[in-house]
Structure formats: structure tokens, C-alpha cells
Amino acid sequence: MAAAEHGISVEPERKSLLSQHTEKHFTAGEIVRDIIIGVSDGLTVPFALAAGLSGANATSSIVLTAGIAEVAAGAISMGLGGYLAAKSETDNYQRELKREQEEIITMPETEAAEVAEILAQYGIEAHEYAPVVNALRKNPQAWLDFMMRFELGLEKPDPKRALYSAMTIAIAYILGGVVPLLPYMFIARASEAVVFSVIVTLVALLVFGYAKGYFTGNKPFRSALETALIGAIASAAAFGMAKAFNP
């Protein structure tokens, strides 16, 4: 027999079990995504620009000036893009929240049927989900949260998410963009500096790619090679085009 039939509460046991178990899921997905976007573009775009200018026989000072300008503009552009994307997610959530709230008020029977359908998809029988549906109908806020998450697949966004996303992407872009420009700060001849820039940036791309693969659950070594290959192709293309037009 179930514990409830004997008048025994399962709540203390549930709390005890939960207190003994610690979840180890990775929960910083949005931050990691923003860092990946910022660093990957920050490493690749200034790298390609510096290689292209070096191929055009520009001096290190010119490469450095253009590179810094690009990093500044890129950080602002990428940060703004991240802000607008996160803001759009928030606006969409609020719009859907209002619509779902109106539907619960104006057609509760239909919404209750949708709850039942969702639960049925998980293999829950009618006599099992009926009490759940009734319980949700008595708690409008919980009902609304349930529909947002399980019907629409939307999680409530952090109100500060847009600002955090913009700052994270911009800072990550700057940190990534400085790497390929470092050799030009110390080597006057761009033709020599570009060699060290390639080495430093490829190492950074390998490390970044490995870390990206590790945190995203992909194969780290494969991610490292793919990331470095993309950066190498971009810089080689820019360098080759510059050389072709400035022999």
C-alpha cells in the first residue's frame, strides 16, 4: 500500500533524500555561450585583419592601429547584438506570458485539456494526471508557469540578461582580439610580427577550442582542431588576397 493510505507523510522523507543528493549539472550555459561567441570572433576577425594588412606590406604600427580600431568596433557591435538578442528573448517571453494568461482566464477548459495532453505524452494515465490538472487549476500562477515551460518550452529570462550578455560578449571579444595583435606591439616589421601572430593565435585557438569542447560536452581535441582550422583558413584567405592585390 502507498504510504499515504497508512496516514504516513512522505514529505519528510522527500526532503531528507533531496538534502542528501547534490545535483552537478552545468547551469552556466548562457554565460559560456556568450563567452564562446565573443572570444571566437575576437580571435578570428582581428587575426584575419592583421594577416591581411601584413600581406599588403603595411607596417606594424598601421596593423596595430587598424586592429585596435577593429577590436573596439567589433566589441561594441557584438555586444549590441548580444543585447538585442537577449532583449528579444525577454520581449517574446513577456508577450507569450500575457497571451497564455489571457487564455487561462478566457478558456480554462481548453487549457486544462492541454495540461492533460502534455502529461499524457509522458505516459501518465488519465486517473493519475486528473488530480494534477485539478491542483493546477486551483493555483493560477503555477498553472501559468507550467504552460510556459511545458507547452511553449520557455524559461523565464533573467531581467538583467540583456545587459550581462552585452558586457560578456564585448569583454570576451576584446580579450580574444588582443591576442593576435600582441606581436605587433613589440616587433616593428609586420612581415616578422605576422609569423609570431600566427603562432600565438593558433595556440590560443587550440586552447580555446579545447575549453569550448570541454564545457559544451563535445570532444575537446576535435573542437580544438576545428577551431584552429577555421582561424587558420580565415587568416590565410585574408593574407592571400592581400598579397594577390599587392604583389
Salt bridges, closest charged atoms under 4 A:
GLU11 OE2 - ARG14 NH2 2.37
GLU23 OE2 - HIS21 NE2 3.26
GLU23 OE1 - HIS25 NE2 2.72
GLU30 OE1 - ARG161 NE 3.44
ASP34 OD2 - ARG161 NH1 2.78
ASP91 OD1 - LYS87 NZ 3.21
GLU96 OE2 - ARG99 NH1 3.34
GLU109 OE2 - ARG137 NH2 2.90
GLU155 OE1 - ARG149 NH2 3.18
GLU192 OE2 - ARG189 NH1 3.62
GLU226 OE2 - ARG222 NE 3.13
